[in-house]
């Protein structure tokens, strides 16, 4: 492995082509020439159509739905670049699938996030650049450097501008105990008080709101989470904040909009006035509703790529 490539080249598979194009544009570079296709039997074929010998290659690919197809595209591309003698290969994964399978919840469970880390390393990744892993300790599953960007520094300025005239009426709320650290980080940056929704989960994708820790009465509330999957937790929390807590309005934000199953219907029917997501996962047209606002991650990833190439610290992007 070379420590540094001679130039930057940005490539993409099929999960985030628009984000990859925006990253390349922000860096003043053309998007690398490659083709990722699927044969009639389901096998994936990758063709790299330009030389990458000695280059610093960045492959942009979220492992979002369809998760396994996008994962295989990424693995095969990494292998192709390794065999093409790329100087250094960085897997840029805005959203990393399988991140919720980070421990054994019961006997004989796999730890799929560790398996994915091993696969990415074996395929040829020299470095990982990602955003808001579901569990930050997944960084320790890799034996290569992991740059872990945060979505909060992108989300906070949006709400600061939106609520600049009513700042004192804002309350930041964590929808469950697992998101408290992220919500606290948001609240500190926003300079607002923090409340917590305490819930008891009965079974997968079903939760029961029990209590609200903090006074949200008459407040405009911002719910903060890392991802929204079926939206059950988020919508139950929003309902409780209005009905039990007496909040005036509820807004919500998250880094990753997985939005599977009944998520869109739940969000439409919920008291949430606006949901702000980052474009780490491409939102299909059928899921683009008026309540959802999407913010771009390309500028932050472009800065991170530039700093990685120049051997400068990435932490300055989210520590300030």
C-alpha positions as CSV (number, residue, x, y, z in Angstrom):
1,X,0.0,0.0,0.0
2,X,1.3,3.4,-0.9
3,X,0.7,6.1,1.6
4,X,-0.3,8.7,-1.0
5,X,-1.6,8.7,-4.5
6,X,-0.3,10.9,-7.3
7,X,-3.7,12.4,-7.9
8,X,-7.4,12.2,-6.8
9,X,-9.9,10.2,-8.8
10,X,-13.6,9.9,-7.8
11,X,-15.6,6.9,-8.9
12,X,-19.1,5.7,-8.2
13,X,-21.3,2.6,-8.4
14,X,-25.1,2.8,-8.6
15,X,-26.2,3.8,-5.1
16,X,-25.1,7.5,-5.0
17,X,-24.2,8.7,-8.5
18,X,-25.6,12.2,-7.9
19,X,-23.7,12.6,-4.6
20,X,-20.5,11.3,-6.3
21,X,-21.0,13.8,-9.1
22,X,-21.5,16.7,-6.7
23,X,-18.3,15.6,-4.7
24,X,-16.3,15.6,-8.0
25,X,-17.7,18.9,-9.0
26,X,-16.8,20.4,-5.6
27,X,-13.3,19.2,-6.1
28,X,-13.1,20.5,-9.6
29,X,-12.7,17.0,-11.0
30,X,-14.5,14.9,-13.6
31,X,-16.2,11.8,-12.3
32,X,-14.1,8.7,-13.0
33,X,-15.1,6.6,-16.1
34,X,-16.5,3.3,-15.0
35,X,-19.5,1.0,-15.6
36,X,-21.3,-1.2,-13.1
37,X,-23.9,-3.5,-14.7
38,X,-25.9,-6.6,-13.7
39,X,-26.0,-9.7,-15.9
40,X,-29.3,-11.5,-16.6
41,X,-28.4,-14.1,-13.9
42,X,-27.9,-11.4,-11.3
43,X,-24.1,-11.3,-11.3
44,X,-22.5,-7.8,-11.1
45,X,-19.8,-6.7,-13.6
46,X,-17.5,-3.8,-13.1
47,X,-15.4,-2.1,-15.9
48,X,-12.9,0.7,-15.0
49,X,-12.4,2.7,-18.2
50,X,-9.4,4.7,-17.3
51,X,-6.0,4.2,-15.7
52,X,-5.8,4.4,-11.9
53,X,-2.2,3.3,-11.5
54,X,-0.7,5.1,-8.5
55,X,-3.8,7.3,-8.0
56,X,-5.6,8.2,-4.8
57,X,-9.0,6.5,-5.6
58,X,-12.2,7.3,-3.8
59,X,-15.2,5.0,-4.4
60,X,-18.5,6.6,-3.4
61,X,-21.2,4.0,-2.6
62,X,-23.8,3.8,0.2
63,X,-24.8,0.3,1.0
64,X,-28.5,1.2,1.1
65,X,-31.5,-0.6,-0.4
66,X,-31.0,-3.0,-2.2
67,X,-28.3,-3.5,0.4
68,X,-26.7,-6.7,-0.8
69,X,-26.5,-5.5,-4.4
70,X,-24.9,-2.2,-3.5
71,X,-22.5,-4.0,-1.1
72,X,-21.3,-6.4,-3.9
73,X,-20.9,-3.5,-6.3
74,X,-18.6,-1.8,-3.8
75,X,-16.6,-4.9,-3.0
76,X,-16.1,-5.7,-6.7
77,X,-15.1,-2.1,-7.5
78,X,-12.5,-2.2,-4.6
79,X,-11.1,-5.4,-6.0
80,X,-10.9,-3.9,-9.5
81,X,-8.9,-0.9,-8.2
82,X,-6.6,-3.0,-6.1
83,X,-5.8,-5.2,-9.2
84,X,-5.3,-2.1,-11.3
85,X,-2.5,-0.9,-8.9
86,X,-4.3,2.1,-7.5
87,X,-2.0,4.0,-5.0
88,X,-4.5,4.2,-2.2
89,X,-8.2,3.2,-2.2
90,X,-10.7,4.9,0.1
91,X,-14.3,3.5,0.3
92,X,-16.5,6.6,0.7
93,X,-19.7,5.1,2.3
94,X,-22.2,7.9,3.3
95,X,-24.5,5.3,4.7
96,X,-23.2,1.9,5.9
97,X,-25.7,-0.9,5.9
98,X,-25.5,-3.7,8.5
99,X,-24.3,-1.2,11.1
100,X,-27.2,-2.1,13.4
101,X,-25.9,-5.6,13.6
102,X,-22.9,-4.7,15.8
103,X,-23.3,-7.1,18.7
104,X,-24.8,-10.4,19.7
105,X,-28.3,-9.7,21.0
106,X,-29.0,-13.3,21.8
107,X,-27.2,-16.7,21.6
108,X,-25.9,-17.7,18.1
109,X,-26.4,-14.3,16.6
110,X,-23.8,-13.2,14.0
111,X,-22.0,-9.8,14.2
112,X,-22.7,-8.8,10.7
113,X,-21.1,-5.4,10.9
114,X,-17.7,-7.0,11.7
115,X,-18.1,-9.3,8.8
116,X,-18.8,-6.3,6.5
117,X,-15.7,-4.6,7.9
118,X,-13.5,-7.6,7.1
119,X,-15.0,-7.9,3.6
120,X,-14.3,-4.3,2.8
121,X,-10.7,-4.6,4.0
122,X,-10.1,-7.9,2.1
123,X,-11.6,-6.5,-1.1
124,X,-8.9,-3.8,-1.1
125,X,-10.0,-0.7,0.9
126,X,-7.1,1.1,2.5
127,X,-9.3,3.6,4.3
128,X,-13.0,4.1,5.1
129,X,-14.8,7.5,5.0
130,X,-18.3,7.3,6.3
131,X,-20.9,9.4,8.2
132,X,-22.9,8.7,11.4
133,X,-22.4,5.0,12.0
134,X,-25.3,3.7,14.1
135,X,-22.8,2.6,16.7
136,X,-19.5,4.6,16.7
137,X,-17.6,1.6,18.1
138,X,-17.9,-0.1,14.7
139,X,-14.8,1.9,13.8
140,X,-13.0,-0.6,16.0
141,X,-14.1,-3.5,13.7
142,X,-11.7,-2.2,11.0
143,X,-8.0,-2.8,11.0
144,X,-7.6,0.2,8.6
145,X,-8.2,3.9,9.3
146,X,-11.8,5.1,9.5
147,X,-12.8,8.7,9.2
148,X,-16.2,9.1,10.8
149,X,-18.0,12.3,9.8
150,X,-21.0,13.7,11.7
151,X,-24.3,14.9,10.3
152,X,-25.1,17.3,13.1
153,X,-22.8,20.1,11.9
154,X,-24.8,20.1,8.6
155,X,-28.2,20.0,10.3
156,X,-27.7,22.6,13.0
157,X,-27.1,25.6,10.7
158,X,-30.3,24.9,8.8
159,X,-32.4,25.1,12.0
160,X,-30.4,28.0,13.4
161,X,-31.4,30.0,10.3
162,X,-35.0,28.7,10.4
163,X,-35.6,29.6,14.0
164,X,-33.3,32.6,14.3
165,X,-36.3,34.8,15.4
166,X,-37.7,32.3,18.0
167,X,-34.5,30.7,19.3
168,X,-35.5,30.9,23.0
169,X,-38.7,28.8,22.2
170,X,-36.7,25.8,20.9
171,X,-36.2,22.5,22.7
172,X,-34.1,19.7,21.3
173,X,-35.4,16.2,22.1
174,X,-33.9,12.8,21.8
175,X,-36.6,10.3,20.6
176,X,-35.0,7.5,22.7
177,X,-32.2,6.9,25.2
178,X,-29.9,5.6,22.5
179,X,-29.8,8.9,20.7
180,X,-29.1,11.1,23.7
181,X,-25.4,11.7,22.9
182,X,-26.3,12.8,19.4
183,X,-29.1,15.0,20.6
184,X,-26.9,16.5,23.3
185,X,-24.3,17.4,20.7
186,X,-27.0,19.1,18.6
187,X,-28.4,21.0,21.6
188,X,-24.9,22.2,22.5
189,X,-24.3,23.5,19.0
190,X,-27.8,25.1,18.9
191,X,-27.5,26.4,22.4
192,X,-30.9,25.0,23.4
193,X,-32.1,22.8,26.3
194,X,-32.4,19.1,25.9
195,X,-35.3,16.7,26.7
196,X,-35.6,12.9,26.3
197,X,-38.4,10.6,25.3
198,X,-38.2,7.4,27.5
199,X,-39.8,4.5,25.7
200,X,-40.0,0.8,26.2
201,X,-39.7,-1.3,23.1
202,X,-41.9,-4.4,23.1
203,X,-40.7,-6.0,19.9
204,X,-38.9,-5.1,16.7
205,X,-40.3,-2.0,15.0
206,X,-42.9,-1.5,17.7
207,X,-42.4,0.8,20.7
208,X,-44.4,2.2,23.5
209,X,-43.8,5.8,24.8
210,X,-43.6,5.9,28.6
211,X,-42.4,9.3,29.7
212,X,-40.9,12.6,28.7
213,X,-37.9,13.7,30.7
214,X,-37.9,17.5,30.5
215,X,-40.5,20.3,30.1
216,X,-41.5,20.8,26.4
217,X,-44.8,22.5,27.1
218,X,-45.4,25.4,24.6
219,X,-42.0,24.8,22.9
220,X,-41.1,24.2,19.3
221,X,-39.4,20.9,19.4
222,X,-36.6,19.4,17.2
223,X,-36.3,15.6,17.4
224,X,-32.8,14.5,16.6
225,X,-31.9,10.9,15.4
226,X,-29.2,9.2,13.4
227,X,-31.5,7.3,11.0
228,X,-35.2,6.9,10.3
229,X,-36.1,3.4,9.2
230,X,-39.8,2.5,9.6
231,X,-40.4,5.9,11.5
232,X,-42.2,4.2,14.4
233,X,-39.9,5.6,17.1
234,X,-39.9,9.0,15.6
235,X,-43.7,9.3,15.0
236,X,-44.6,7.9,18.5
237,X,-42.2,10.3,20.1
238,X,-43.7,13.2,18.1
239,X,-47.2,12.2,19.1
240,X,-46.2,11.9,22.8
241,X,-44.4,15.3,22.8
242,X,-47.7,17.0,21.5
243,X,-50.2,15.0,23.5
244,X,-48.3,14.3,26.8
245,X,-45.7,17.1,26.8
246,X,-47.9,19.8,25.4
247,X,-45.4,21.1,22.8
248,X,-46.5,23.7,20.3
249,X,-44.8,22.2,17.1
250,X,-42.6,19.3,16.3
251,X,-39.8,19.2,13.7
252,X,-37.4,16.3,13.2
253,X,-34.0,15.7,11.6
254,X,-31.8,12.7,10.9
255,X,-28.7,11.9,8.9
256,X,-30.0,8.8,7.1
257,X,-33.4,8.5,5.6
258,X,-33.8,4.7,5.2
259,X,-37.6,5.1,5.1
260,X,-38.6,1.5,4.7
261,X,-42.0,-0.2,5.0
262,X,-44.8,2.2,6.3
263,X,-42.4,5.1,7.0
264,X,-43.8,7.6,4.5
265,X,-47.4,6.9,5.6
266,X,-46.5,7.3,9.2
267,X,-44.6,10.6,8.7
268,X,-47.5,12.0,6.6
269,X,-50.0,11.1,9.4
270,X,-47.8,12.3,12.2
271,X,-47.8,15.8,13.8
272,X,-44.2,16.4,12.5
273,X,-44.3,19.6,10.5
274,X,-41.0,19.1,8.7
275,X,-38.4,16.3,8.5
276,X,-34.9,17.3,7.5
277,X,-32.7,14.5,6.1
278,X,-29.2,14.4,4.5
279,X,-28.8,12.8,1.1
280,X,-26.6,9.9,2.2
281,X,-29.4,7.7,0.8
282,X,-31.0,8.6,-2.5
283,X,-34.7,9.4,-1.9
284,X,-36.9,7.9,-4.7
285,X,-39.6,10.0,-6.2
286,X,-42.4,8.1,-4.5
287,X,-40.9,9.0,-1.1
288,X,-40.3,12.7,-1.9
289,X,-43.2,14.3,0.1
290,X,-43.7,18.0,1.1
291,X,-42.8,17.3,4.7
292,X,-39.3,16.1,3.8
293,X,-36.4,18.5,3.2
294,X,-33.0,17.1,2.0
295,X,-29.6,18.7,2.6
296,X,-26.5,17.8,0.6
297,X,-23.5,16.0,2.1
298,X,-21.3,16.4,-0.9
299,X,-19.5,19.6,0.3
300,X,-18.5,18.0,3.6
301,X,-17.3,14.8,1.9
302,X,-15.4,16.8,-0.7
303,X,-13.6,18.7,2.1
304,X,-12.8,15.4,3.8
305,X,-11.4,13.9,0.6
306,X,-9.3,16.9,0.0
307,X,-7.9,16.7,3.5
308,X,-7.2,13.0,3.3
309,X,-5.3,13.5,0.1
310,X,-3.3,16.3,1.6
311,X,-2.6,14.2,4.8
312,X,-4.4,16.8,6.9
313,X,-6.7,16.1,9.9
314,X,-10.4,15.5,9.1
315,X,-11.5,16.2,12.6
316,X,-11.6,19.9,12.0
317,X,-14.7,19.4,9.9
318,X,-16.8,18.5,12.9
319,X,-14.9,19.7,16.0
320,X,-15.3,23.4,15.4
